[in-house]
Amino acid sequence: MSTSSLVPVLLVGVPLSAVVPIGLSRARPNLREAWTFLASVSVLGLAVQATTTVLDGEVVEVGLGHVVTGVPFALRIDAFGALFALLAAVLWLVASVYSVGYVRELDERHQTRYFAAFAASIATTMGVALAANLLTLFVFYELLTLATYPLVTHYETATARRSGRTYLAYTLTGGVAILAGIALVYAVTGSVDFSPGGVGGLAADPTLATVGYALLVVGFGVKAALVPLHGWLPGAMVAPTPVSGLLHAVAVVKSGVFGLARVVLFVFGVDALRSLGLAAPLALAAAATMLIAGVLALRQDKLKRGLAYSTVSQLSYIVLGIALLSPTAAFGALLHLVAHAFMKITLFFCAGVVYVETHVEYVSRMDGLWRRLPGTMVAFAVGSAGLVGLPAIAGFVSKWYLVLGALEADAAPFAAVFLLAGLLKLLYFWPVLSTAAGGGDALDGFSPIAATGGGDREAAHDGGQADGWERRTPTTEATWLLLGPLLVTAGGAVVLGVVPDATPFWDLARAVVAEVFRSG
Amino acid sequence: MAEPLALVPPGAVLVAAAVVVALVDRRLGTVLGVAVAAAVTVWITLLPAGTYLQGDLFGFDVVLLHVDPLSRTVGAILAFLAAATVAYGHGTGASTRQLALSLAYLGTGLLAAFAGDWLTLVLAWEALAVGATALLWMNSDAAATRAGLRYAIYHELGGLVLLAAVLVHLDQTGTLVFDGGLHAGLATTLGLLGIGLNVGFIGLHPWIVDSYPRPHVAASVVLAACTTKVGVYALARAVPDGSVVVASLGGAMLVVGVTYAILQTDLRRLLSYHIVSQVGIMVAGIGVGTSLGVAGAIAHLVNNVLYKSLLFMVAGVIIVRTGESNLKHLGGLARPMPGTFGAFLVAALGITGVPGFNGFVSKGMVFDAAEAAGFDLLWWLLVVGSVGTVVSFAKFGYYAFVRQGPERDVADAGRSESIGLVALAIPCLAFGLAPGLQFAVLPGSTAAAKPFAPSQFAKAAAILGAGSVAFVLLKRSLSRVSGVPDLDAVYHPLGRWLLWTSTGAIGGLGRWLDTLVDDVAANVVRLSSPDGTGWMGWDGLADDVGAGVLLVVLSLVALLFVLII
């Protein structure tokens, strides 16, 4: 085993082994957090190392024995895996800082369990990213579900338990479908290894291949939150906000998207899906999800739920981009995977600061909040504008490539769906920003949020709070442990919108597309 | 071949100046803003034609600074307006932030005007929409905030359609750099729709009259001058050789805009309808597409920015001094406000095309271009629209300044406002008396322009005469009209209804899907524990999740094992 083949093992192993010292340092919080930071900095270094290796054109693979006969348990760093691993590593470091600020400001219970589960979740996410075949991916995918369960039920309230149950029911049922799909693929081809352009041989038995594909899509579709499999995600927002931000906007949901992309691009392959005609149904489901979830978001008064529906919609941008089977659209999808991560984590971080500083959870109660949290709201505006797809923020670049890819694939209706979904984001985010800026009454009659009685609106709007907030400056609005991370991620979204090609994500996405669409 | 004047786009300098203005003292900021904008105006007029700052923006060739007579003329007038409007804004009490935002907004207008490719243009286009929304939002009441949301929705839609047009163009041609208009077919159709929203084609115009009368008076001046003009500029790029459809749309804008304008009583709403009609003249010139047509359209763009901004400034001074914006409640202001009245006269004579003022020259060019190219119907529409314009400004002048009104002890425009008024009034006269000053810089060809041919005078006299007579005859009936509905009376309730029903219907669908899948998921778990209380029971799962879930995973792995063997 050479040194470079240690990298994938360490990427999984370091956060996993950090769980132990974190658990043992229960009595000394500063030491405990030091372990988290040590692990996340090491993981970031390893991810950078992996990225460099991949961009040099090298693929690292390391076998760790066999799960079952014929299917090795193996890790492998290719461009796609490195992209996901690097993204998760960068955001874990940022989210760790934020987590410390968050749990300490709120004086949360079970902080040790929280940080341990967080590290375990990252370890399994790395496993998903670096799995060399479907079965290995599946094992980590299921473990990720388990590792995040304690975080969803963190508050141990009835609601939290109910949401946790729903979470498990959805994702584990999806897991069964994945497993069956893997078995069918293996039965037809004798291999479940990832190979750019597909494993080949699937066309030999179109029926079994189609059934296997359907099972895999439904299974991964649960975490990718394709409507109607999305029901668990809004409920999972009961978790502490850093969890919603990193896991339920990035790691967990994107492991579903990642799995789908692996199935489409690396197992079935573009050619096989074209000849079987299997991409169109997935594309339709994704397009429907984008629009339905975009509209569902409009009626959410609870900020985090609205963001969750927005995530549902955004994940399908990526899925649709993959399903279009066009190099440009796939490139856009990979860019959006990164872009959405930076923008959405920023928005969740902002929601968290709002909660920590003011205990406000509902949009209708954010009246005039800009005055109290100016820096946070500017970051929120940046994230929102990015999701709408306005220029100079990451979302514009990915939208540009996605729409262009749809046009290149002669799928103009899907291009229109991408654009329309952007308009829905404007309709969702405007009232939030407008309310925060102190124009709460301006919602009257135009925003569905303000006027929906009932639903999520447990708290009646008592209004007139616009002038009630104390005016503060960015230096005094919140602790830097909270404000720093969200400014970093908002800045990242801007960098990705202005000079995306200066980031490694760009090169990695290019490499993935070159690899997958080699023949084309 | 580094051209020392072309190292940065002029728009970027204005945006940078805006940042500084936002941070310094208000008075210093005003002086600085005026100075920088004036310097940028001079700089732009000196820029030699050429293509500068070529680069690469996320994988595509772009040109950040593309100088030709078209971009130079549009750029120069926007920069000039920036200087005038900062001075005026200071006088009318605009906040430092608003002054800074105005500069930044006009800066993005400049970025759009000097873009040499469609990607840069789209980026600047959307930034312009964001800036305009923010200007509408600032210091506004609830009604104006709602109008801001509508503005954002209109322009998001327009921006998306333009983006689609550009991407179709890219897909068809493989390049984004300007090279003779948008690709024919779908790209041009979408482009006309997207750009048409900004210029206010009839049917796409309600946002203009919905939003421009509402914000701070200084913001109205800036907004009225920039967004529609950048639209006209983009139209000239999209269909450089003209189009009968575009010419007809221009004629319709002129006549419909004027008709509605005559029926208005709110100062700024009246002027906003004149934006529609005046832009119609420019659109008509571009639609005619001959070199005289384009030259006339752009000359009219410049002249219109001058006198229309002046009119909005006059309206703003009246509103600030009297607190009244309805013509029905004004009157007799010529006596207490002679300076403002003088500015009004210059602008009104300009917009109605009186010889010696700038509108006379450029409108004559578009008239001649339409006639020479055989657009007879358009020519008559131009005549009708011009007569209507005379009626409308006779009305404005009569009700605001001339007729006997309530006694008001109001001051005239102050020093800072006057700087803005005078700065705009002088070129209105200069370009009217010496058209050659303007001809030197225009795109297209002014060789065929005959500004002082006898026929021009005859036509102007006929139009002015007809308009004056018409006003006298219509005055009594006009005074009874108020509140004429426009398409916004259809669009806005329709949009609200669409939003409500779709969120309601899809919300219902979403809940139904949720319960459906919840049931399935619950049954899956229950199946493995028929009595519902065993180790896989619903409640047991939550309480003892570790063991339960682990068993699920192990059983799955076992299943796989069996399947594979």
Boltz contact constraints between the chains, C-beta under 6 A:
constraints:
  - contact:
      token1: [A, 68]
      token2: [B, 561]
      max_distance: 6.0
  - contact:
      token1: [A, 68]
      token2: [B, 564]
      max_distance: 6.0
  - contact:
      token1: [A, 142]
      token2: [B, 553]
      max_distance: 6.0
  - contact:
      token1: [A, 146]
      token2: [B, 549]
      max_distance: 6.0
  - contact:
      token1: [A, 149]
      token2: [B, 545]
      max_distance: 6.0
  - contact:
      token1: [A, 161]
      token2: [B, 542]
      max_distance: 6.0
  - contact:
      token1: [A, 165]
      token2: [B, 542]
      max_distance: 6.0
  - contact:
      token1: [A, 169]
      token2: [B, 521]
      max_distance: 6.0
  - contact:
      token1: [A, 169]
      token2: [B, 525]
      max_distance: 6.0
  - contact:
      token1: [A, 170]
      token2: [B, 521]
      max_distance: 6.0
  - contact:
      token1: [A, 172]
      token2: [B, 552]
      max_distance: 6.0
  - contact:
      token1: [A, 173]
      token2: [B, 521]
      max_distance: 6.0
  - contact:
      token1: [A, 173]
      token2: [B, 524]
      max_distance: 6.0
  - contact:
      token1: [A, 179]
      token2: [B, 556]
      max_distance: 6.0
  - contact:
      token1: [A, 179]
      token2: [B, 560]
      max_distance: 6.0
  - contact:
      token1: [A, 183]
      token2: [B, 560]
      max_distance: 6.0
  - contact:
      token1: [A, 183]
      token2: [B, 563]
      max_distance: 6.0
  - contact:
      token1: [A, 228]
      token2: [B, 513]
      max_distance: 6.0
  - contact:
      token1: [A, 228]
      token2: [B, 517]
      max_distance: 6.0
  - contact:
      token1: [A, 231]
      token2: [B, 514]
      max_distance: 6.0
  - contact:
      token1: [A, 231]
      token2: [B, 517]
      max_distance: 6.0
  - contact:
      token1: [A, 292]
      token2: [B, 506]
      max_distance: 6.0
  - contact:
      token1: [A, 295]
      token2: [B, 502]
      max_distance: 6.0
  - contact:
      token1: [A, 295]
      token2: [B, 503]
      max_distance: 6.0
  - contact:
      token1: [A, 295]
      token2: [B, 506]
      max_distance: 6.0
  - contact:
      token1: [A, 296]
      token2: [B, 510]
      max_distance: 6.0
  - contact:
      token1: [A, 298]
      token2: [B, 503]
      max_distance: 6.0
  - contact:
      token1: [A, 299]
      token2: [B, 503]
      max_distance: 6.0
  - contact:
      token1: [A, 299]
      token2: [B, 507]
      max_distance: 6.0
  - contact:
      token1: [A, 390]
      token2: [B, 126]
      max_distance: 6.0
  - contact:
      token1: [A, 391]
      token2: [B, 123]
      max_distance: 6.0
  - contact:
      token1: [A, 391]
      token2: [B, 126]
      max_distance: 6.0
  - contact:
      token1: [A, 391]
      token2: [B, 127]
      max_distance: 6.0
  - contact:
      token1: [A, 397]
      token2: [B, 58]
      max_distance: 6.0
  - contact:
      token1: [A, 403]
      token2: [B, 167]
      max_distance: 6.0
  - contact:
      token1: [A, 404]
      token2: [B, 167]
      max_distance: 6.0
  - contact:
      token1: [A, 407]
      token2: [B, 167]
      max_distance: 6.0
  - contact:
      token1: [A, 407]
      token2: [B, 171]
      max_distance: 6.0
  - contact:
      token1: [A, 408]
      token2: [B, 171]
      max_distance: 6.0
  - contact:
      token1: [A, 419]
      token2: [B, 160]
      max_distance: 6.0
  - contact:
      token1: [A, 423]
      token2: [B, 156]
      max_distance: 6.0
  - contact:
      token1: [A, 426]
      token2: [B, 156]
      max_distance: 6.0
  - contact:
      token1: [A, 430]
      token2: [B, 149]
      max_distance: 6.0
  - contact:
      token1: [A, 439]
      token2: [B, 145]
      max_distance: 6.0
  - contact:
      token1: [A, 441]
      token2: [B, 142]
      max_distance: 6.0
  - contact:
      token1: [A, 442]
      token2: [B, 142]
      max_distance: 6.0
  - contact:
      token1: [A, 442]
      token2: [B, 145]
      max_distance: 6.0
  - contact:
      token1: [A, 442]
      token2: [B, 146]
      max_distance: 6.0
  - contact:
      token1: [A, 446]
      token2: [B, 146]
      max_distance: 6.0
  - contact:
      token1: [A, 446]
      token2: [B, 149]
      max_distance: 6.0
  - contact:
      token1: [A, 448]
      token2: [B, 503]
      max_distance: 6.0
  - contact:
      token1: [A, 500]
      token2: [B, 58]
      max_distance: 6.0
  - contact:
      token1: [A, 501]
      token2: [B, 58]
      max_distance: 6.0
